[in-house]
Amino acid sequence: MPQTGPIGPFLALLRREAAFLASAGSAAIVYLIGSQWFVELTPYPLRTIGLLVWIFAVMLWASFAVMRHADGLAELLGEPYGTLVLTLSVITIEVAVIAAMVLHGSDNPTLARDTMLAVLMIVLNGIIGLSLLIGGIRHGEQDFNLQGARSFVSVIVTLATLTLILPRFTTSTPDPSLSRGQEAFFVTITAMLYLTFLAIQTVRHRGFFMQPTLSVDVSAAPAGHEGNHRPPLSIGQHTFFLIVMLVSVVLLSKKLAIVTEYEMAQIHAPDALGGILVAVLVLAPEGLAALHAASLNRLQRAVNICLGSALATIGLTVPAVMTISLLFNTHVILGLDLSHMVLLVLTLLLSAITFGGGRTNMLQGAVHLVVFLVYMMLVFVP
């Protein structure tokens, strides 16, 4: 029999928010009951693997739920608050995981660099490539707003060059890092440029980032927020679940850093693999949303998601990581090695060409995917 009275809607809400129960419950267990599990890992290899799989799966599930609640708030609040909520939710997870791994245990000065490069390669080549390939196969050529895409690419090219390429050639430090004064300067200009772009996107020129045509498969999904088929909750409910799950993810990220570092050392995994794991954890919900939008011929939404993720990673993660470096006196290497620098330059050039016209096709998607596969090969066979 269906539940009646106040208990029925409450149980339905709990079933709907299973990710909330899993993330909050997992955080409570590992801190209140299982703290000792993370102290001595060597005698218990199977338990350590189980902890890694458990925590990563819960955090991935929570990241999907975070995106759903952020998307619900975006729908209820409208712009520019919606975009701010979505961006800050994703970056909170990314910065929390990076900070936990940077501050925990042995120093890993290249983790932030590897994560940002992984995000750029996965987004600008993997997700965009697959989106354009799927959209091209299903719809032939697809339209997007040229002014918005060019705005995205111009800022991405500038920030990626300044933060990931230029440090390789500075002489203030003996390695591809920045001095304390340079870090403070880059924190300021990076954040200011990103905030300027955000003002353009959400207030000044919002039309640059809207679908230029009506060539959309409106029968395949309702208008609005693709992937969010459930009606939104209230602003208070969305805010509560969003904050609690973000706190849970931040708490779990410290434990994830412990077991991830241990397991990577045990299997002698390449350092870049840690950055890829962080990127996958952060990008999975947005990546699926972008692929779904492209399949429905809503390429502008896919472009906004992908290029917005890439830009937010550089525009907000770089200032956050450098601030952590300044506050905790950690050493952060941002400059890329030569092979990855070549791939980044190729990716930026290819993105400028792809989004330099108003239409895309499946060939452009295939080219981006080839670059992504080369990047993955070089991670394991440098």
N, C-alpha and C positions, 0 to 999 in steps of 0.2 A: 504494500500500500504506500502511496506517496506520503511524505512527511507533511504534516500540517502545523500551523502555529509558527512562532518565531524560530524554532529549531530547524525547520525545513530549509529556509533560505540560508541559514548559517552553515548547515552541512553542505549545501550545494556550493556555497562560496569556498569552503575548505577543499572540496573536490576539485573545483576550478583552479585553486591556488595550491596544487600539490607541490609545485616547485618551491613555493614559499616555505612549506612545511619541511621539505627536504633540505633546503639550504640553511634555514634557521636551526633545524634539528641537528644537522651535521656539524655546524659551528659549535653548538652547545656540547655535543658529544666529544669532539676532539679537544675542547678546552677544559671541560669540567671532568671528563672521565678518562680521555685517552691522551693526555699530555705526555705521559711516559712512553707512549708508542713511538714518539718522534725523537726520543733521546738516544736509544740504542737500536740502530737499524741493521748493523752488520750481521748479528746472529739470526735475524728473522727476514730473509730475502723475500719469501712469499708474502709475508705480512706487509712488507714495504711496497711490493708491487700492488697488492690489494689496496693499500692506502692511496697510492698514486692514481689508480683507476677510479676509485670511489670519489676522491676529492675533485679530480678533473671532470668526471661525469656530472657531479652535482653542480660545479661552477658553470659548466657549459649549459646545463638545463636552466640554471638561474639566469644566465646571460640572455637566453631566449625570453624568459619571463620578464626580465628587466626591460628589454626592448618592447615587449607587448604593453607594459604599463607606461613606459615613456611615450609610446605611440598613442596610447589612450589619452594621456595628458595633452599631447600635441593636438589631438583632435578636439579636445574640450577647451583648451586655452587659446588655440589659434596662434598666429604668428605675431611677433617674433619669438614668443615664449616657447612654442612647440619645438622649434629647431634648437633652441638653447637646451631644453630638457633632454632631447634625443642625443645631442652632441656630448653634453656633460655626463650623461649616464654611461655612454660607451667609454669615454676617456677616463672616467673614474675607475672602471674595471682595469683598463690597460695600465694606467699609472700605478694602481695598487699592486698589481702582479709584478710589474717591473721593479717598483720600489722594494717589495718584499725580497725579490731575488737579488737585487743589488746590495741591500743592507744585510742579507743573511750570509753567514758562513764566509767562505773564501771569496775574495774579491773577484768580480767578473766585470771588468771595465768596458767590455764590448757588448754587453747584453742589450742596453738601450739602443745602440746603433744597429745591432742585429735584428731587434724587434721592429724598429722603424723601417729597415730595408725589407724585412719579410712582409710587413703590411703593404708597402708600396708595390712589391713584386706580386703579391697575392691579389691585391685590389686592381692595380693598373694593368696587369697582364693576365692573371688567372681568372678573376671574376669578370672583368670587363671582356676579356677574350671569349669566355664561355657565353656571356650574355649576348655579345654581338653575333657569335656563331649560332646560338639557338634562335635569336631574333631574326637573323638573316635567313636561316633555313625555313622558318615558319612564315615570314612576312616579306622576304626579299630585301628591299631597302627600308631603313627606318629613319624617321626624322627626330631631331632634337634641337634645342634652342642654342644656336651658335654663340650668341653673346654670353650666355651663362657658362657654357663649356669652356670658352676662351678665358673667361674670368677665373674659373677654377684652375685651368692649366697654367696660366701665367703666374699665379701665386704659388702653386705646387712646384713649378720649375725653380722659382726664385728661392723658396725656403729649402728645398731639397739640395740645391747647389750650395747655399750658404752653410747649411748645417751638416751635410754628409760628405761634401766634396772639398770645400774650402779648408776645413781643419787639417786635411792631408798635407796642405802646402804651407801652413803657418809655421813660423820659426820661433815662437815664444816658448814652446815646449819641445822636448826631444822626441815625442811620439805624436801620432795624429790626434792630439787633444787640444783643448783651449786653456789659456791661463785663466785665473780667477776673474781678472778684469774683463777679459773677452767673454767669459761665460755670462757675467752680469749684463754686458752690453747685448749679447745675443738673446738673453731672456727678454729684455725690454723690447727690442725691435721685432722679434718673432711674435710676441704676444700682441704688440700694437698692430702689426700687419694683419694678423688673423682677425682681430676685433674689427679692423677696418673692413675686411672682406665680409664679416658677419653682418655688419651694418648695411652693406650693399645688398647682401642676399635676403635679409629679412625686412628691411625698411625701405631703403632708397630705390633699389631696382629689383623688386621682387619678380617682376615680369620676365626678367632674364632667365629665371629658373623654372618656368612653367612650360608645359608641353605646347609646342607651337602649332600643332594641328589636332584635329579630332579623329585621327586614324587610330582608334583604340578599340579593342575587342570588348565592348561594354557588356556583352552578354556573358562573358566568362567570369567576371568578378564585379562586385559592386563598386561604385565610385568611391573615392576617398582613399583609405589606407589599405592597400593590398596586404593580404595575409592576416588582417585583424577582422575575422569574420564575426566574432562575438561583440555584442553591444558594449560600449564602454561603461565602466563603473563610475561612481562619483569621483570628483576631484580629490576628496579626502581619502577615499579608499585606494585609488591609484597611487597617491602620494605615500600613504602608509606602507603599502606593499613594496613600492619602489625603494624607499629609504631602508626598510628592514633587509631587503635582499641585497642591496648595495653594501650595507654594513656586513652582512653575512659573507659576501664574496670577498670583501677586504680582509676579514678575519681568516677565511679559509686560504687566502693567497699566501699568507706566511707559512702555513703548513704545507701547501703545495710546493713552495720554494725549497723547503727542507728535503722532501722526498724526491723532487725533480733533480736537484743538484746531486743527490746521492746516486740515483739511478743512472744519470748521464755519466758520472764518473765511473760507475761500475762497468758500463758497456762501452766506455771510451767514445761517446757520441761527439760529433763536432759541436763546437760552441754555438754555431748558428742555429742548431736545432732548438735550443731554448727559446730563441726569438720567434721561431716558427710556431712553437706550441702556444706562446702568448698570443701571437697573431690569430691563430685558428680559434682560440678561446674567445677572442674579442670580435672577430669578423664573421663567425658562423651565422648569427641571426641576420646581419645586414646582407651577407652574401646570398643567402637563400631568398631574401626579399628582392634583391636586385635581379636575380635570375627569373623569379616569378614575374616581376614587372616587365622584363624584356620579352618574355614569352607571350605576354598579353599586348605587346606592341606599345607599351608605356615606357619607351626608351628614356624619356626625360627623367622619370623617377629613378631608373637604374643609374643614369649618369649622376644625378644628385646624390644618391646613396654612395656610389663607389668613389667619385671624386671628392665628395664631402668627407668620407672616412679617411681617405689619404691625406687630405688637407688638415683635418682635425688632428691626425696623428702627429704631423710635423708641427703644426701651429700651437698645439697645447701640450703634447707629450714632451717636446724638446724643452720648453720653459720649465715644466714640472721636474724633469730629470736634472736639468742644470741647477734648479733651486735646491733639490735634494743634495746635489754635489756640493753646493756652497754651504748649506746648513750642516751637513754631516761630514764634510771634508772627505768625500769619496772621490775616487778617480774615474772619470768617464772618458772613454775614447769614442769620438764620433766619426772621425775620418775613415773612409772605406779603403779596403785594399784595392789593388789595381783592377783585378778581374771583376769584382763587384761594382767598381766605379764605371767600368765600361758598360756593364749591364744597366746600371742606373741611367747613364747618359743615353743609351739606346732606348730605354723605356720612356724617358722624358721626350726624346725626339719623336718616337713613334706615337706617343699620346698627342703631341702637338699636331702631327699629320692627321691622325684619326679624327680628332675633334677640330680640325681646321676647316672642315666643310660641314654642311648641314645634314648630311645623310651618311649612313654606315651600311655595310654589307658583311656577309659571312667571311670574306677573304680577310678583312681587317681583324676579325675575331680570331681566325686561324693564326695570323702573324703574331698577335699578342700571346696566344697560347704557346707558340714555339719558344718565345723568349722566357715565359714562365717555366717551361720544362727544362730549358738550359740552366736557369737559376737553380732549380731543384737538383739537377745533376751535379752542379758545381758545389753545392752544399756537402754532398757526400763524397764527391771525387774532385777535390779542388785542383 
